Amino acid sequence: MAHRPMIITAALVGAEVMRKDSPYIPYTPEEIAAEAVRCREAGAALVHLHARKPDGAASQEAALFGEAIRLIRKQVDIIVQVSTGGAVGMSGEERCQPLTLTGELKPEMATLSTGSVNFGEEVFSNPRPLTRDIAQRIRAAGLKPEFEIFDAGMVDEAKYLHKQGLVDFPGHWDFVLGVPGGLAARPDAVEYLLTQLPEGATWCIAGIGRMELPMVEYAAERGGNARVGMEDNIFISKGVLAQGSFELVQKAVELAKGKGREIATPAQAREIIGLPPRS
């Protein structure tokens, strides 16, 4: 069976990686936008955004997201997805700030994590009332959620939200695998998750750390999509720092093509995910 073109998502910055870990991590809206442009040129169709303060501290400030989005859209067409995960310890109110952007700065998608999970030595806390609230806010903003799945029970929780009328199915799903404390980045874990998805769902794998690129290959083989970038992994090969997320996108494109996959343009990705075309 011929697979659809493969969507590559670029996760540029996250909330954890600092300049002490890699000098190539972007902090300012200008740096984040420049990296998004390089990732688009390398083959990414979707960019997953977090924001940082000038000192690198994680921030969910709408103005910082808005400035990055303005600069990105001035230069390239790429699907813009904002994080509502923010950083461990942030309040729900703080995490949802990017959902307030409107007009030309409005993103197309937002992530929705549907459960709590051990996150290294900390806990990424998503109690049910908060998850319901964020789902309602994403819907009210007119954005498409991406279900971020760190553990198997989160698929069931997304189904509960659907039953409550808070999200639409079949949906777009991202399996974030290999976070210490969450579900491991293993083929059998992916295969189980695929049995649980609604008919017609689109899906993506974000492998964490050294599992990032092997999971690109696995997703390519299985007809799925992949997320790469310095939020999830800072190395292009063992002990060698990537000089930006664009290098990881280039590698993902190479691996996907090696498995016979075409790479989706933003217009193709919108059609596959079920987003309206952008004028």
C-alpha positions as CSV (number, residue, x, y, z in Angstrom):
1,M,0.0,0.0,0.0
2,A,1.4,3.4,-1.0
3,H,1.8,5.7,2.0
4,R,0.8,9.4,2.1
5,P,3.6,12.0,2.1
6,M,5.4,12.1,5.5
7,I,4.9,15.1,7.7
8,I,8.1,16.2,9.5
9,T,7.5,18.4,12.6
10,A,10.3,20.5,13.9
11,A,10.3,21.0,17.7
12,L,12.8,23.8,18.1
13,V,13.3,24.7,21.7
14,G,11.1,23.2,24.4
15,A,11.5,24.2,28.0
16,E,14.5,22.1,29.2
17,V,17.5,22.5,27.0
18,M,19.8,25.4,27.8
19,R,22.8,27.0,26.2
20,K,25.0,25.1,28.7
21,D,23.7,21.9,27.0
22,S,24.0,23.2,23.5
23,P,25.1,26.7,22.2
24,Y,22.8,26.2,19.2
25,I,19.5,26.3,21.2
26,P,17.4,29.4,20.2
27,Y,16.1,31.7,22.9
28,T,14.7,34.9,21.3
29,P,11.7,35.1,18.9
30,E,14.1,36.2,16.2
31,E,16.3,33.2,16.8
32,I,13.3,30.8,17.0
33,A,11.9,32.2,13.8
34,A,15.2,31.9,12.0
35,E,15.5,28.3,13.0
36,A,11.9,27.6,11.9
37,V,12.8,29.1,8.5
38,R,15.8,26.8,8.2
39,C,13.7,23.8,9.2
40,R,11.1,24.6,6.6
41,E,13.8,24.9,4.0
42,A,15.1,21.5,5.2
43,G,11.7,19.9,4.7
44,A,9.6,20.4,7.8
45,A,5.9,21.1,7.2
46,L,5.0,21.8,10.8
47,V,6.7,23.7,13.6
48,H,6.0,23.0,17.3
49,L,6.6,26.2,19.3
50,H,7.7,27.0,22.8
51,A,9.0,30.4,23.9
52,R,11.9,31.6,26.1
53,K,12.7,34.7,28.0
54,P,16.0,36.5,27.0
55,D,17.9,34.5,29.7
56,G,16.5,31.2,28.3
57,A,13.9,30.6,31.0
58,A,10.7,29.0,29.7
59,S,7.8,31.3,29.1
60,Q,4.3,31.0,27.7
61,E,3.9,34.7,27.2
62,A,1.6,35.3,24.2
63,A,3.7,38.3,23.1
64,L,6.8,36.1,22.7
65,F,4.9,33.5,20.7
66,G,3.2,36.2,18.6
67,E,6.5,37.8,17.6
68,A,8.0,34.4,16.6
69,I,4.9,33.6,14.6
70,R,4.9,37.0,12.9
71,L,8.5,36.6,11.8
72,I,8.0,33.0,10.7
73,R,5.0,33.8,8.5
74,K,6.7,36.8,7.0
75,Q,9.3,34.4,5.5
76,V,7.8,30.9,5.0
77,D,4.6,29.0,4.9
78,I,4.6,26.3,7.6
79,I,1.9,25.0,10.0
80,V,2.4,26.7,13.3
81,Q,1.5,24.7,16.4
82,V,1.8,26.1,19.9
83,S,2.5,24.2,23.1
84,T,0.0,24.3,26.0
85,G,2.4,22.1,28.0
86,G,4.8,25.0,28.7
87,A,7.2,23.9,31.5
88,V,6.8,21.6,34.5
89,G,5.3,23.6,37.4
90,M,3.4,26.3,35.3
91,S,-0.3,26.9,36.1
92,G,-3.0,26.1,33.5
93,E,-3.7,29.8,33.0
94,E,0.0,30.4,32.3
95,R,0.2,27.5,29.9
96,C,-2.8,28.6,27.8
97,Q,-1.6,32.2,27.0
98,P,-0.6,31.4,23.4
99,L,-4.3,30.4,22.8
100,T,-5.2,34.0,23.1
101,L,-3.4,35.0,19.8
102,T,-5.7,36.2,17.1
103,G,-5.7,37.5,13.5
104,E,-2.4,37.1,11.6
105,L,-0.7,35.8,14.7
106,K,-3.2,33.0,15.4
107,P,-1.6,29.5,15.3
108,E,-3.3,26.6,13.5
109,M,-2.8,23.9,16.1
110,A,-2.1,23.5,19.8
111,T,-0.9,20.5,21.8
112,L,-3.1,18.8,24.3
113,S,-1.4,16.4,26.8
114,T,-4.2,14.1,28.2
115,G,-2.6,12.9,31.4
116,S,0.1,13.3,34.1
117,V,3.4,11.6,33.7
118,N,6.7,11.3,35.5
119,F,9.1,13.6,33.6
120,G,12.6,12.8,34.6
121,E,12.8,13.6,38.3
122,E,9.7,15.8,38.1
123,V,6.0,15.3,37.3
124,F,4.3,16.8,34.2
125,S,0.9,17.4,35.9
126,N,-2.3,17.2,33.9
127,P,-5.2,16.4,36.2
128,R,-8.5,15.7,34.5
129,P,-10.1,19.1,35.3
130,L,-7.1,20.9,33.8
131,T,-7.1,18.7,30.7
132,R,-10.8,19.4,30.2
133,D,-10.2,23.1,30.6
134,I,-7.4,23.2,28.1
135,A,-9.4,21.2,25.6
136,Q,-12.2,23.7,25.9
137,R,-9.9,26.6,25.4
138,I,-8.3,25.1,22.3
139,R,-11.8,24.5,20.9
140,A,-12.9,28.0,21.7
141,A,-9.8,29.4,20.0
142,G,-10.7,27.5,16.9
143,L,-7.5,25.5,16.8
144,K,-6.9,21.8,16.1
145,P,-5.5,19.9,19.0
146,E,-2.6,17.5,18.7
147,F,-3.0,14.8,21.4
148,E,0.4,14.4,23.0
149,I,0.7,10.9,24.3
150,F,3.5,10.2,26.8
151,D,1.9,7.0,28.2
152,A,-0.7,4.5,27.0
153,G,-3.6,5.6,29.3
154,M,-3.5,9.1,27.7
155,V,-5.2,7.6,24.6
156,D,-8.1,6.5,26.8
157,E,-8.3,9.9,28.4
158,A,-8.5,11.6,24.9
159,K,-11.4,9.2,24.1
160,Y,-13.1,10.3,27.4
161,L,-12.7,14.0,26.2
162,H,-14.3,13.0,22.9
163,K,-17.2,11.4,24.7
164,Q,-17.6,14.6,26.7
165,G,-17.8,16.5,23.4
166,L,-14.7,18.5,24.1
167,V,-12.5,17.3,21.1
168,D,-13.2,16.0,17.6
169,F,-12.0,12.7,16.3
170,P,-10.2,11.0,14.5
171,G,-7.6,13.7,15.4
172,H,-3.9,14.0,15.1
173,W,-1.8,12.2,17.6
174,D,1.9,12.6,18.7
175,F,3.5,9.7,20.6
176,V,6.2,11.3,22.7
177,L,8.2,8.2,23.6
178,G,11.3,7.8,25.7
179,V,10.8,10.5,28.4
180,P,12.4,9.0,31.6
181,G,9.3,7.9,33.5
182,G,7.0,7.6,30.5
183,L,6.4,5.0,27.8
184,A,9.7,3.8,26.2
185,A,10.5,4.5,22.5
186,R,10.0,0.9,21.3
187,P,8.3,-0.6,18.2
188,D,6.0,-2.8,20.3
189,A,4.9,0.3,22.3
190,V,4.1,2.1,19.0
191,E,2.2,-1.0,17.7
192,Y,0.0,-1.1,20.8
193,L,-0.8,2.6,20.6
194,L,-1.8,2.2,16.9
195,T,-4.3,-0.4,17.9
196,Q,-6.0,2.1,20.2
197,L,-6.4,5.0,17.8
198,P,-9.7,6.0,16.2
199,E,-10.2,4.9,12.6
200,G,-8.7,7.5,10.3
201,A,-6.4,9.2,12.8
202,T,-3.1,10.7,11.7
203,W,-0.1,10.1,13.9
204,C,3.5,11.1,14.6
205,I,6.3,9.8,16.7
206,A,8.7,12.0,18.8
207,G,11.5,9.8,20.0
208,I,13.4,11.4,22.9
209,G,17.2,11.5,23.0
210,R,19.1,8.8,21.1
211,M,15.8,7.2,20.0
212,E,14.7,10.3,17.9
213,L,16.2,9.2,14.6
214,P,15.4,5.4,14.9
215,M,11.8,6.4,15.5
216,V,11.8,8.5,12.3
217,E,12.7,5.3,10.4
218,Y,10.1,3.3,12.2
219,A,7.4,5.9,11.6
220,A,8.4,6.1,7.9
221,E,8.1,2.3,7.5
222,R,4.7,2.2,9.2
223,G,3.1,5.1,7.2
224,G,3.3,7.6,10.1
225,N,4.9,11.0,10.6
226,A,7.8,12.1,12.8
227,R,8.8,15.0,15.0
228,V,12.5,15.9,15.4
229,G,14.4,18.9,16.8
230,M,16.4,20.1,19.7
231,E,13.5,20.1,22.1
232,D,13.8,16.3,22.1
233,N,17.4,15.6,21.2
234,I,20.5,17.7,20.8
235,F,22.8,15.2,19.0
236,I,23.0,14.5,15.3
237,S,25.2,11.4,15.9
238,K,26.8,9.9,19.0
239,G,28.5,12.7,20.9
240,V,28.2,15.2,18.1
241,L,25.9,18.2,18.7
242,A,23.4,19.1,16.0
243,Q,24.1,22.7,14.9
244,G,20.3,23.4,15.0
245,S,17.0,21.6,14.6
246,F,17.4,22.0,10.8
247,E,20.2,19.4,10.8
248,L,17.9,16.9,12.5
249,V,15.1,17.8,9.9
250,Q,17.6,17.2,7.1
251,K,18.5,13.8,8.6
252,A,14.9,12.9,9.1
253,V,14.2,13.7,5.4
254,E,17.1,11.5,4.3
255,L,15.9,8.6,6.5
256,A,12.3,8.9,5.3
257,K,13.3,9.0,1.7
258,G,15.5,6.0,2.3
259,K,12.3,4.2,3.3
260,G,10.6,5.3,0.1
261,R,8.5,8.2,1.6
262,E,7.8,11.5,-0.1
263,I,8.0,14.5,2.2
264,A,4.8,16.5,2.7
265,T,4.7,20.2,1.9
266,P,2.7,22.4,4.4
267,A,-0.2,22.4,1.9
268,Q,-0.2,18.6,1.8
269,A,0.2,18.3,5.5
270,R,-2.8,20.6,6.1
271,E,-4.9,18.3,3.8
272,I,-3.6,15.1,5.6
273,I,-4.2,16.5,9.1
274,G,-7.5,18.1,8.2
275,L,-6.7,21.8,8.5
276,P,-8.2,24.4,6.2
277,P,-5.8,25.7,3.5
278,R,-4.1,29.0,4.3
279,S,-4.6,31.9,1.8
